[in-house]
Each structure stands twice: as structure tokens, then as C-alpha cells.
Amino acid sequence: MKERLAHPFDPIVFPDTEILILGSFPSIDSFEKAFYYAHPRNQFWPILSEITGYPVNNRDQKIWLLKRSKLGLWDMVAGCRRENSLDSSLKGIEVNDIPGLLRRIPTIRKILFTGRKAQELFERNFGDLEIERDYLPSPSPAYAAMNFGEKVREYGEKLEITND
């Protein structure tokens, strides 16, 4: 088993963030690039770009999209050991202080999960929190139960974003 890893970057939230998107833990690519959903084939940023019409060609554009859309990003896992980027390889999990973040940013009214592991960890540790929550289809291209267009539709509905 690999050495213990700590989450490498802070949540991206703003004073007016309304919807918090929680993943599980950064992929190896995200660690190397020090940013969320950094694997080149991950569909997270292309989905958000499609929904909002905003470009996502660099880190600044991605952060601007989140701020403009009142979205926040973080992960459930603060630290763990792992062999690879799969959620199933996460061991010795320590969770992030989600209640603390919600107290710090009281405008957050909804949490969406980009993976079942994130949702399971939230429910196990913070299931008593009274906040709306739902599951987003995995943005991983390996998740083939839905095509890109179906993911865009579902994300748009759950993120309450319309591209007007």
C-alpha cells in the first residue's frame, strides 16, 4: 500500500456559492496538475462548458465559470492511502469537514456528488445534515451507462443551469 496522501488543494467556494459539488479524492492526474478533474478524458469541465456556454481552456476560466454559476468544488476525502485513481482503491479514509464548510458558506443550499463513493462517505459521516443532496452521473469517460449528451442534460437539471 502506498504512503498516506493528503488532499492537495483547497475547496473552490465563494461567499455566494449555492451548490457544492463533491467528488471523492483527486485522481493521480489531478494531483500532478493541482486542480480538480484534470484527467484529459474526464468530462466534468466539458459538461459544465456545454451547459453554461463558458470556455474552460485554463484554470482561470474554470474558476470563473464556477463563480459565475454559484458552484463550489471539493472532495469528501481529506486523506487516504491508495494504489491508483479508482475510488475502490481508497483505504484508511479521513473525511473533510463538510459541516465546517457549510457553516463558513451558509449560502450553500444543495450538495451534488460526482461519484457513489463520495455520496456513501457523506451519508455515513454527515447523513444527519439537513441539506438537499443528489447524485450526478460520473464524469468519467469510463462511465458508459450515459452518453455525453445525457450527462449534459442531467447535470443541467440538477445544477439548475440553463444556457439562455
C-alpha positions, -999 to 999 in steps of 0.1 A, spaced: 0 0 0 12 35 -8 21 61 17 -7 83 32 -18 111 9 -33 144 20 -58 163 -2 -35 186 -23 -57 217 -27 -84 238 -11 -121 238 -19 -131 263 -45 -160 282 -29 -172 318 -29 -192 338 -4 -223 333 -27 -218 297 -36 -252 279 -37 -244 244 -49 -214 224 -37 -202 196 -60 -183 169 -40 -161 142 -56 -142 116 -37 -105 123 -40 -83 138 -67 -70 114 -94 -33 110 -99 -36 134 -129 -54 160 -107 -26 156 -81 0 163 -107 -18 193 -122 -30 205 -88 -66 210 -100 -99 193 -99 -110 169 -127 -76 173 -145 -75 140 -164 -77 149 -201 -106 125 -208 -127 134 -177 -159 150 -190 -165 173 -160 -153 206 -175 -167 199 -210 -201 192 -194 -201 224 -175 -189 243 -205 -217 228 -226 -243 238 -200 -231 273 -194 -216 283 -227 -185 294 -209 -150 284 -220 -129 261 -199 -95 263 -216 -75 271 -185 -77 272 -147 -88 308 -146 -117 302 -170 -128 272 -149 -128 291 -117 -147 320 -133 -173 295 -146 -178 282 -110 -180 317 -96 -204 329 -122 -226 298 -118 -225 299 -80 -209 265 -79 -183 252 -55 -160 222 -57 -144 200 -31 -139 163 -22 -151 141 6 -117 126 14 -91 147 33 -65 119 34 -61 83 25 -38 56 10 -44 43 -25 -28 23 -53 -44 41 -82 -71 66 -91 -101 43 -86 -124 51 -57 -123 14 -48 -86 17 -40 -91 44 -13 -81 30 21 -78 45 56 -101 73 46 -103 105 67 -131 128 56 -131 165 51 -150 188 74 -181 194 53 -202 207 81 -175 233 88 -175 244 52 -213 247 52 -211 269 83 -185 291 66 -205 294 34 -241 295 46 -255 302 11 -248 266 1 -282 250 -2 -276 219 -22 -248 192 -25 -243 171 -56 -220 141 -57 -199 131 -88 -195 95 -75 -211 69 -54 -181 68 -31 -185 105 -23 -222 101 -17 -217 70 5 -190 88 26 -212 118 31 -242 97 41 -221 76 65 -205 107 82 -229 135 77 -262 119 68 -280 138 96 -273 172 79 -304 189 67 -294 199 32 -307 189 -2 -285 164 -19 -284 143 -51 -262 122 -73 -247 134 -106 -236 108 -132 -199 102 -131 -180 125 -154 -155 97 -160 -155 85 -197 -154 50 -182 -189 55 -170 -207 45 -202 -242 40 -189 -249 75 -202 -236 93 -232 -222 128 -231 -255 145 -241 -274 126 -215 -249 137 -188 -252 173 -200 -289 172 -196 -288 156 -162 -261 180 -149 -280 210 -163 -312 200 -145 -295 192 -112 -272 222 -113 -303 243 -122 -284 260 -150 -300 269 -183 -279 282 -211 -300 312 -221 
